[in-house]
Amino acid sequence: MNWQDHLVIAPIVLPLVAGATMLLLDGRSRTVAAVLNLASTFALLAIAINLVMTSAGTDPAAAVKVYRLGDWPAQFGIVLVADRLSSLMLLLTAILACSALVFSLARWHRAGSHFHPLFQFLLMGLNGAFLTGDLFNLFVFFEVLLAASYGLALHGSGPARVRAGLHYIAVNLVAALAFLVGVSLIYGAAGTLNMADLAARIPGLPARERALLEVGTSILGVAFLVKAATWPLGFWLPGTYAAASAPVAALFSVMTKVGIYAVLRLGFLLAGPEVAAGSAQFGGSWLLAGGVATVIFAMIGMLAAQDLAKLASFGVVVSSGTMLAVIGANDPAIIGASLYYLVSSTLAIGAFFLLVELIERGRAPADDVLAVTLEAYGIEDEEEPGEDSDAGVAVPAMLGVLGAAFIACALLLSGLPPLSGFVAKFAILAGALAGSVPANGSGVPLVAWTLVALLLLSGFVTLIAMVRAGIRSFWAVIEREAPRVRVIELAPVAILLFLCLTLTLQAGPAMRFMQVTAAGLDGSQAYIERVLAAPGAAPAAGGGRP
């Protein structure tokens, strides 16, 4: 093994060590904890970029990196796997984490205890969930990220956060129980929890064990759909995300994608090469129906939302529901476009969550909960309106900057040209209509028309909700002061929006990478062969399963 081979485990070990070191400090030096958090998070970004670049080759076998702890065979040991999809999710998580962390250093990291170690443990759980190669460790990393997210959801105190946090904890504890039951049934049926080994054993299972396996995957699917905020299981998300602090909500926007990732990964692996697409193991048409219902629920919520934080929270639900509907359409031709949409929408929602606090800061009290919390900890708020500070900008032009950023978020979330939200939706629609026309030319099937109606209607409703919110925030005659905004608060929003612009300008290369990633998922033969290969064996140029 060379040093690059160990990069696969680094996204788990690095935040674990950093978080444990911060706990040893016991809150004695918030500055040291912040420096450690920054160093670890930006190191994770560099590692994720390296993994994406090394996986971008055309050889499917070389794109799958396998790390066996203790050099045990995959069937008996712990295996971490970094392929194109997991590397992409690591990079998306690291980008959001860096942006949220820099934003929090202005004010929010001082609003409670243990923000920095909880932040690192959340990253450890997210990265582990994307890298693990077996279901039991997927459960373990789910619990790690959830335990850290419980603390972060309550960060800043206040009755609204406590109420929403308790709902969030209760729902996810039930989901964790369903996850564990599903994993137990799968192990009882197949005798393994390694994903690749499970995919290899499924074709040879007798009918009785196959039925037990399907029950287990169904229960497991329910747990994943809770994480993905599918209606009616996702009622907890809007209140929780809206009540959370801005940097925490921005990072939480990628957490629903963990459920989407699990459905994609297991759906394609367990379906096998003989199945047209990867959602059959999790219900297929039921997944499509759930995605449609989720988007409808989110659209109603957007129209009813009276504040920007709730609007952003329902934007997360729209993104999640759209992904589920596309996966449930059972059309491999649009999976690549949906991955492009996943990245674009997640970056846009993260930017919007950060932007919401800056916009609302000029309305009456900036954040009463934050002010009370800082006072309770004996910390003076450095952003009091009457205080002279070179670090802040309090000029009317700032409203223009925030308004421009709001317009960019509106275009991205509604899917209007010319930004990446439009490119993503156009690619999905083009793929659905072109790939679903039967050879006999009998017409476009209902599933394709359903996706067309869903994407267009959700974009239209999002536009209406965003325009109404923009008028209320920037145009309506209200008593407000120009918000005092620091550079380290505005910079993360600008960077996330710039990345969406880059995704637009580089849509060709980005879409090709997404298409290659989707092709690697379809059948997942290279993934299975690399994971089940003997320890130390070189990637095979071809051949069947071990």
Phi and psi in degrees as a GROMACS rama.xvg file:
@    title "Ramachandran Plot"
@    xaxis  label "Phi"
@    yaxis  label "Psi"
@TYPE xy
-94.2999  177.665  ASN-2
-64.7733  -29.1404  TRP-3
-68.4687  -28.0136  GLN-4
-63.5005  -29.3073  ASP-5
-79.8963  -6.41966  HIS-6
-65.3899  -20.9365  LEU-7
-65.2556  -37.6002  VAL-8
-90.8264  -15.0274  ILE-9
-58.7757  -39.4568  ALA-10
-62.9672  -13.2981  PRO-11
-97.5125  -45.4805  ILE-12
-69.6446  -41.1572  VAL-13
-60.759  -52.8121  LEU-14
-66.995  -28.6392  PRO-15
-63.6612  -48.1322  LEU-16
-65.6648  -43.3965  VAL-17
-63.1821  -44.9705  ALA-18
-63.8628  -41.743  GLY-19
-64.8967  -38.7598  ALA-20
-63.6632  -40.168  THR-21
-64.8139  -36.4099  MET-22
-65.3693  -33.9847  LEU-23
-64.7767  -28.9917  LEU-24
-68.845  -23.6245  LEU-25
56.0421  37.7707  ASP-26
71.8857  11.0852  GLY-27
-72.4886  -28.3329  ARG-28
-138.053  98.9579  SER-29
-66.5869  -31.6374  ARG-30
-66.0829  -44.541  THR-31
-62.7599  -41.4724  VAL-32
-62.5851  -40.4003  ALA-33
-65.0903  -39.9681  ALA-34
-65.1111  -44.3518  VAL-35
-61.0487  -41.5567  LEU-36
-63.5947  -44.9662  ASN-37
-61.7093  -46.987  LEU-38
-62.1413  -44.4697  ALA-39
-66.3162  -43.544  SER-40
-68.094  -42.2033  THR-41
-71.69  -28.6892  PHE-42
-65.8044  -38.6755  ALA-43
-61.9398  -37.6818  LEU-44
-62.778  -44.2494  LEU-45
-63.3171  -40.7856  ALA-46
-64.9172  -43.0665  ILE-47
-63.7139  -40.6005  ALA-48
-61.1535  -42.7908  ILE-49
-61.553  -43.2662  ASN-50
-65.9337  -39.4636  LEU-51
-65.7051  -42.7279  VAL-52
-66.4375  -39.3569  MET-53
-74.1614  -21.22  THR-54
-91.9454  -2.18993  SER-55
-79.1365  -1.18549  ALA-56
-67.2333  165.499  GLY-57
-83.7978  -18.8995  THR-58
-74.0665  115.45  ASP-59
-61.5529  -37.0351  PRO-60
-69.4787  -40.7943  ALA-61
-69.5589  -22.7754  ALA-62
-77.0671  -10.9248  ALA-63
-104.603  113.212  VAL-64
-103.271  126.79  LYS-65
-114.291  130.52  VAL-66
-120.779  112.004  TYR-67
-100.015  114.078  ARG-68
-68.992  125.293  LEU-69
74.8662  5.1202  GLY-70
59.2488  28.8103  ASP-71
-79.0065  151.243  TRP-72
-59.7739  152.164  PRO-73
-58.5093  -33.3455  ALA-74
-66.6926  -21.2718  GLN-75
-119.833  -18.1198  PHE-76
-115.074  -175.649  GLY-77
-90.8421  128.804  ILE-78
-124.221  133.262  VAL-79
-111.291  137.561  LEU-80
-130.414  125.511  VAL-81
-115.814  104.731  ALA-82
-113.093  -166.858  ASP-83
-62.9386  -43.5165  ARG-84
-65.8367  -48.6009  LEU-85
-65.7552  -36.8847  SER-86
-65.5353  -39.4376  SER-87
-61.1005  -43.8583  LEU-88
-67.6818  -35.1158  MET-89
-62.3197  -42.8615  LEU-90
-65.885  -43.1614  LEU-91
-61.5198  -42.3748  LEU-92
-64.1835  -43.0238  THR-93
-65.6434  -39.0259  ALA-94
-62.8815  -47.122  ILE-95
-64.3773  -38.6272  LEU-96
-64.5791  -44.8266  ALA-97
-61.9262  -42.7995  CYS-98
-65.5916  -46.644  SER-99
-64.5364  -39.5214  ALA-100
-66.3688  -46.3746  LEU-101
-60.5409  -42.1292  VAL-102
-60.7232  -41.008  PHE-103
-68.5009  -23.3218  SER-104
-67.9028  -16.9334  LEU-105
-70.0873  -42.0735  ALA-106
-147.709  -48.2515  ARG-107
-69.199  -26.6752  TRP-108
-69.0793  -14.9079  HIS-109
-92.6109  1.68101  ARG-110
-91.0449  11.4048  ALA-111
179.936  176.871  GLY-112
-88.8395  148.808  SER-113
60.5145  29.8973  HIS-114
-61.5008  -45.7138  PHE-115
-68.7462  -46.4775  HIS-116
-64.297  -37.7115  PRO-117
-63.0944  -37.2453  LEU-118
-60.5611  -44.6064  PHE-119
-68.9125  -38.6065  GLN-120
-68.2597  -32.8978  PHE-121
-64.1268  -42.5465  LEU-122
-64.3142  -37.3571  LEU-123
-60.7173  -45.5418  MET-124
-65.3992  -42.8009  GLY-125
-62.9159  -48.285  LEU-126
-64.1338  -39.8758  ASN-127
-64.1907  -39.037  GLY-128
-63.2954  -35.1512  ALA-129
-77.822  -24.7768  PHE-130
-99.7533  -24.2865  LEU-131
-63.9415  148.062  THR-132
-108.189  6.62627  GLY-133
-138.267  157.876  ASP-134
-71.8093  -34.6139  LEU-135
-66.3055  -43.9104  PHE-136
-71.3784  -24.8921  ASN-137
-61.9722  -41.6851  LEU-138
-62.9167  -42.9728  PHE-139
-61.1227  -47.0884  VAL-140
-69.8675  -32.2326  PHE-141
-57.6906  -44.5292  PHE-142
-69.3449  -35.2501  GLU-143
-62.8953  -48.2242  VAL-144
-67.8652  -34.355  LEU-145
-69.4208  -40.9995  LEU-146
-60.7922  -42.2852  ALA-147
-68.6866  -37.6045  ALA-148
-68.6694  -27.8892  SER-149
-60.1329  -46.7811  TYR-150
-66.653  -40.2683  GLY-151
-70.1427  -33.503  LEU-152
-63.5259  -30.519  ALA-153
-91.1653  -2.92811  LEU-154
-61.9996  126.794  HIS-155
103.86  -10.8598  GLY-156
61.159  -166.019  SER-157
100.698  143.876  GLY-158
-61.6559  -36.3078  PRO-159
-64.1913  -42.5798  ALA-160
-68.6931  -39.2593  ARG-161
-64.72  -43.9711  VAL-162
-62.9484  -49.8248  ARG-163
-65.9846  -36.9993  ALA-164
-64.9432  -37.6775  GLY-165
-66.0015  -40.6855  LEU-166
-61.3884  -44.3701  HIS-167
-60.5475  -45.3594  TYR-168
-64.3944  -45.747  ILE-169
-61.8172  -45.6107  ALA-170
-64.4473  -42.9331  VAL-171
-74.5261  -25.1117  ASN-172
-66.6073  -40.3333  LEU-173
-65.0477  -41.5709  VAL-174
-62.683  -37.628  ALA-175
-64.2485  -38.7955  ALA-176
-63.6362  -43.0539  LEU-177
-63.0873  -39.2958  ALA-178
-58.6844  -47.9516  PHE-179
-65.2448  -40.0458  LEU-180
-63.9092  -44.8142  VAL-181
-61.5788  -43.0541  GLY-182
-63.4921  -39.3695  VAL-183
-63.6608  -42.8269  SER-184
-65.7976  -39.2955  LEU-185
-64.2097  -42.4431  ILE-186
-65.9407  -38.1983  TYR-187
-64.2749  -30.8157  GLY-188
-84.1458  -41.3506  ALA-189
-108.65  -16.8792  ALA-190
75.2107  15.7225  GLY-191
-155.369  154.034  THR-192
-119.824  -3.773  LEU-193
-68.3342  129.521  ASN-194
-63.281  -44.1252  MET-195
-67.21  -42.7447  ALA-196
-65.0944  -36.9209  ASP-197
-62.8536  -42.9116  LEU-198
-63.2843  -35.78  ALA-199
-72.0368  -29.4041  ALA-200
-87.4826  -23.7363  ARG-201
-55.6957  -45.7281  ILE-202
-59.3468  -26.6669  PRO-203
-96.2594  6.17578  GLY-204
-74.0707  137.619  LEU-205
-64.6737  164.797  PRO-206
-59.4204  -38.843  ALA-207
-65.8868  -47.8321  ARG-208
-67.1282  -32.7194  GLU-209
-63.7752  -38.6324  ARG-210
-65.039  -41.4617  ALA-211
-65.1985  -38.2208  LEU-212
-62.2093  -41.8078  LEU-213
-67.2873  -35.2215  GLU-214
-63.7216  -43.4424  VAL-215
-62.9934  -43.8904  GLY-216
-67.8099  -30.4944  THR-217
-65.7978  -44.5505  SER-218
-66.5456  -39.569  ILE-219
-61.9859  -39.4369  LEU-220
-61.4928  -37.0353  GLY-221
-61.1385  -42.855  VAL-222
-61.7357  -42.1983  ALA-223
-64.8364  -38.2837  PHE-224
-70.0234  -29.8573  LEU-225
-63.7692  -43.9452  VAL-226
-63.2194  -35.0814  LYS-227
-83.9561  2.3977  ALA-228
62.0791  40.6145  ALA-229
-74.9798  139.33  THR-230
-69.9037  138.526  TRP-231
-92.5539  14.9643  PRO-232
-84.8266  -9.77436  LEU-233
-103.368  23.2994  GLY-234
-64.0186  -20.0019  PHE-235
-76.1394  -23.2345  TRP-236
-68.7417  -50.6263  LEU-237
-57.1681  -44.3015  PRO-238
-66.8719  -39.8467  GLY-239
-67.5631  -48.4633  THR-240
-68.9657  -36.1636  TYR-241
-68.3432  -33.0527  ALA-242
-80.8542  -23.564  ALA-243
-67.8772  157.863  ALA-244
-64.6398  157.843  SER-245
-58.1102  -49.521  ALA-246
-65.4764  -33.9339  PRO-247
-68.1499  -44.3663  VAL-248
-61.7715  -38.3597  ALA-249
-62.2625  -42.4221  ALA-250
-72.0859  -34.1011  LEU-251
-63.2502  -21.603  PHE-252
-62.162  -20.0425  SER-253
-90.9208  -11.0028  VAL-254
-69.6248  -35.1628  MET-255
-64.9084  -25.2071  THR-256
-73.0599  -14.4229  LYS-257
-65.136  -41.5408  VAL-258
-64.478  -40.7097  GLY-259
-62.5884  -44.5527  ILE-260
-59.0819  -43.8571  TYR-261
-64.004  -40.4403  ALA-262
-64.1312  -43.3333  VAL-263
-62.694  -50.7924  LEU-264
-62.0602  -54.8543  ARG-265
-73.1225  -33.8657  LEU-266
-60.0018  -46.7241  GLY-267
-73.1414  -38.5939  PHE-268
-65.1198  -48.3191  LEU-269
-79.2221  -21.1313  LEU-270
-69.1305  -36.2756  ALA-271
83.3919  165.815  GLY-272
-69.1747  -17.2358  PRO-273
-81.3302  -8.94552  GLU-274
-98.625  142.954  VAL-275
-64.1865  -37.7616  ALA-276
-148.466  177.994  ALA-277
-93.3249  4.19541  GLY-278
-96.4544  -3.19393  SER-279
-62.0019  -34.3657  ALA-280
-69.5846  -19.0107  GLN-281
-115.302  24.1169  PHE-282
111.261  -17.8373  GLY-283
56.4532  -102.44  GLY-284
-62.8075  -31.5397  SER-285
-66.6682  -34.4152  TRP-286
-66.3114  -39.917  LEU-287
-61.5048  -45.8176  LEU-288
-62.9229  -39.8845  ALA-289
-64.7374  -39.5165  GLY-290
-63.5841  -42.8422  GLY-291
-62.7058  -45.9307  VAL-292
-62.6338  -37.4554  ALA-293
-64.2694  -43.268  THR-294
-66.1701  -40.6695  VAL-295
-61.9786  -44.5632  ILE-296
-59.0562  -43.022  PHE-297
-67.7158  -37.3874  ALA-298
-64.0173  -42.9557  MET-299
-61.1797  -43.0489  ILE-300
-62.9492  -39.0789  GLY-301
-62.4588  -43.8867  MET-302
-67.6937  -27.7015  LEU-303
-90.3948  -13.3143  ALA-304
-64.5397  133.751  ALA-305
-107.331  -1.07677  GLN-306
-140.98  159.404  ASP-307
-67.495  -34.9829  LEU-308
-64.0126  -41.7404  ALA-309
-65.1104  -38.0359  LYS-310
-61.9372  -43.7904  LEU-311
-64.6813  -38.1  ALA-312
-63.5179  -42.9678  SER-313
-69.0008  -24.5032  PHE-314
-63.0303  -36.4359  GLY-315
-61.0414  -42.457  VAL-316
-66.4844  -39.0923  VAL-317
-60.4104  -45.7043  VAL-318
-60.5809  -45.0888  SER-319
-65.2981  -44.8252  SER-320
-63.9527  -38.3648  GLY-321
-62.9568  -43.6107  THR-322
-61.5418  -42.6964  MET-323
-64.4965  -40.4602  LEU-324
-63.5894  -41.2387  ALA-325
-66.2428  -42.8961  VAL-326
-63.5414  -41.4156  ILE-327
-69.4406  -13.9322  GLY-328
-71.5298  -11.1264  ALA-329
56.689  43.41  ASN-330
-127.208  101.271  ASP-331
-60.1981  -21.0495  PRO-332
-66.5346  -22.0225  ALA-333
-108.507  2.89138  ILE-334
-66.2469  -41.2827  ILE-335
-60.4587  -44.7932  GLY-336
-63.3412  -35.2976  ALA-337
-68.2778  -32.8832  SER-338
-66.234  -38.5673  LEU-339
-61.4383  -43.2335  TYR-340
-63.2046  -39.6985  TYR-341
-58.979  -47.3543  LEU-342
-65.3383  -48.093  VAL-343
-61.9074  -47.706  SER-344
-67.8916  -36.5603  SER-345
-67.7347  -42.3315  THR-346
-63.3236  -41.8811  LEU-347
-65.6159  -41.9288  ALA-348
-67.9731  -39.519  ILE-349
-59.3969  -44.2521  GLY-350
-63.4101  -38.2865  ALA-351
-67.2523  -40.899  PHE-352
-60.1447  -42.9927  PHE-353
-67.3967  -38.0827  LEU-354
-67.3865  -32.9195  LEU-355
-57.7459  -44.8096  VAL-356
-65.0623  -38.3684  GLU-357
-65.544  -37.8502  LEU-358
-68.5955  -44.6711  ILE-359
-74.0038  -13.5669  GLU-360
-64.5646  -30.0613  ARG-361
-81.1616  -4.40864  GLY-362
-93.6747  117.855  ARG-363
45.8939  -137.93  ALA-364
-70.7932  140.705  PRO-365
-63.0634  -52.2221  ALA-366
-161.306  96.4591  ASP-367
-59.3682  -38.4644  ASP-368
-62.5639  -45.3115  VAL-369
-62.8733  -42.2527  LEU-370
-61.596  -45.0143  ALA-371
-64.1218  -40.7018  VAL-372
-64.8696  -44.8464  THR-373
-61.8643  -38.2847  LEU-374
-65.2151  -38.9122  GLU-375
-64.2885  -32.1431  ALA-376
-88.3606  3.06646  TYR-377
71.1888  29.507  GLY-378
-112.121  131.323  ILE-379
-79.764  133.54  GLU-380
-74.0144  121.733  ASP-381
-78.2577  -0.449998  GLU-382
-112.355  24.856  GLU-383
-63.6366  137.71  GLU-384
-56.7586  -33.5513  PRO-385
-83.4239  -0.429705  GLY-386
-94.4384  131.896  GLU-387
-78.049  129.482  ASP-388
-148.699  129.518  SER-389
-74.1243  -16.0735  ASP-390
-79.676  -14.135  ALA-391
-111.394  160.902  GLY-392
-123.808  121.402  VAL-393
-126.903  68.3023  ALA-394
-126.561  151.995  VAL-395
-57.6365  -26.3933  PRO-396
-59.7455  -25.0489  ALA-397
-62.0909  -33.9461  MET-398
-62.8013  -34.8976  LEU-399
-66.3144  -39.5527  GLY-400
-64.353  -45.9431  VAL-401
-64.5089  -37.3471  LEU-402
-64.2879  -40.2869  GLY-403
-63.9227  -40.8651  ALA-404
-65.1394  -37.5928  ALA-405
-63.513  -41.9135  PHE-406
-61.9369  -41.5296  ILE-407
-62.0517  -42.696  ALA-408
-63.3355  -40.2311  CYS-409
-62.5888  -42.8379  ALA-410
-64.4826  -41.4047  LEU-411
-67.0003  -45.385  LEU-412
-73.9238  -32.7102  LEU-413
-85.6405  -13.1406  SER-414
79.997  29.3982  GLY-415
-89.5535  151.41  LEU-416
-68.6594  155.032  PRO-417
-107.195  11.9597  PRO-418
-86.2458  -178.405  LEU-419
-66.2895  -23.3948  SER-420
-61.9137  -38.9216  GLY-421
-67.5652  -44.0566  PHE-422
-58.7179  -43.4178  VAL-423
-63.5147  -48.9224  ALA-424
-68.2221  -37.66  LYS-425
-63.2663  -41.351  PHE-426
-64.9946  -39.3005  ALA-427
-64.7987  -46.2008  ILE-428
-64.5918  -43.3352  LEU-429
-63.2156  -42.3666  ALA-430
-67.0984  -39.7396  GLY-431
-66.1721  -41.8506  ALA-432
-75.2773  -38.7732  LEU-433
-76.2082  -37.4457  ALA-434
-84.891  -9.94414  GLY-435
-105.049  0.297453  SER-436
-76.243  120.974  VAL-437
-63.1871  157.923  PRO-438
-62.7731  -29.2879  ALA-439
-82.8487  0.874611  ASN-440
67.7297  29.3707  GLY-441
-76.639  -8.30531  SER-442
124.376  169.32  GLY-443
-80.0823  131.621  VAL-444
-69.8421  168.399  PRO-445
-63.1154  -35.269  LEU-446
-59.606  -43.6292  VAL-447
-64.548  -43.3286  ALA-448
-64.7507  -33.3398  TRP-449
-62.0598  -44.7552  THR-450
-63.8291  -40.8472  LEU-451
-59.5748  -50.2733  VAL-452
-63.0498  -39.7483  ALA-453
-64.4481  -47.9487  LEU-454
-66.8649  -42.0915  LEU-455
-68.5492  -44.3961  LEU-456
-67.4238  -42.6029  LEU-457
-64.224  -37.6258  SER-458
-65.2753  -39.8425  GLY-459
-65.968  -45.5846  PHE-460
-65.3705  -41.279  VAL-461
-60.2399  -41.2576  THR-462
-62.5314  -44.8204  LEU-463
-59.8182  -47.1229  ILE-464
-64.4694  -40.4655  ALA-465
-70.0276  -40.4413  MET-466
-62.9693  -44.1777  VAL-467
-61.7135  -43.578  ARG-468
-66.1724  -36.4067  ALA-469
-65.9951  -41.0754  GLY-470
-62.7483  -44.1824  ILE-471
-65.6832  -33.2132  ARG-472
-86.6467  -33.3389  SER-473
-116.152  -25.085  PHE-474
-106.175  -36.1691  TRP-475
-62.7181  148.67  ALA-476
-81.8755  103.643  VAL-477
-134.916  158.842  ILE-478
-81.336  115.354  GLU-479
-155.264  156.544  ARG-480
-104.388  157.227  GLU-481
-63.6088  125.77  ALA-482
-64.9118  141.603  PRO-483
-89.7094  111.804  ARG-484
-120.143  131.298  VAL-485
-84.7097  158.985  ARG-486
-63.3595  -40.8566  VAL-487
-72.2539  -8.83767  ILE-488
-91.3067  -38.0041  GLU-489
-78.6957  -32.8178  LEU-490
-60.5174  -44.9162  ALA-491
-60.4458  -38.5986  PRO-492
-62.941  -45.5231  VAL-493
-63.1704  -38.5937  ALA-494
-67.2479  -43.5011  ILE-495
-62.9836  -42.106  LEU-496
-68.1689  -35.492  LEU-497
-64.6482  -37.6961  PHE-498
-64.883  -36.8604  LEU-499
-65.0803  -38.462  CYS-500
-65.0244  -41.8307  LEU-501
-62.4563  -39.3261  THR-502
-62.5996  -30.4205  LEU-503
-73.6251  -48.1062  THR-504
-67.7072  -31.2261  LEU-505
-106.63  37.454  GLN-506
-62.2245  -35.0471  ALA-507
-62.0428  -59.9833  GLY-508
-59.8841  -40.0373  PRO-509
-63.2886  -42.9533  ALA-510
-67.5808  -35.5129  MET-511
-64.4219  -40.396  ARG-512
-62.7555  -42.5286  PHE-513
-64.3351  -39.0202  MET-514
-66.6771  -40.6821  GLN-515
-65.128  -38.684  VAL-516
-61.503  -44.6008  THR-517
-65.0311  -37.682  ALA-518
-64.9283  -34.4609  ALA-519
-68.0298  -28.4564  GLY-520
-73.3929  -36.3035  LEU-521
-67.9303  101.869  ASP-522
93.831  -34.8941  GLY-523
53.2219  32.0257  SER-524
-63.7899  -44.3539  GLN-525
-62.5507  -39.5972  ALA-526
-59.9123  -48.5808  TYR-527
-63.5462  -45.062  ILE-528
-64.4147  -42.4219  GLU-529
-68.313  -39.8422  ARG-530
-69.558  -40.8086  VAL-531
-87.5511  -3.55088  LEU-532
-63.9379  153.086  ALA-533
-61.9565  143.757  ALA-534
-54.3494  131.58  PRO-535
87.7383  -6.195  GLY-536
-75.8201  145.756  ALA-537
-78.588  153.825  ALA-538
-58.912  132.625  PRO-539
-81.5968  141.973  ALA-540
-73.1631  -22.9148  ALA-541
-171.792  179.807  GLY-542
121.89  170.367  GLY-543
-89.195  -173.169  GLY-544
-71.1717  149.648  ARG-545
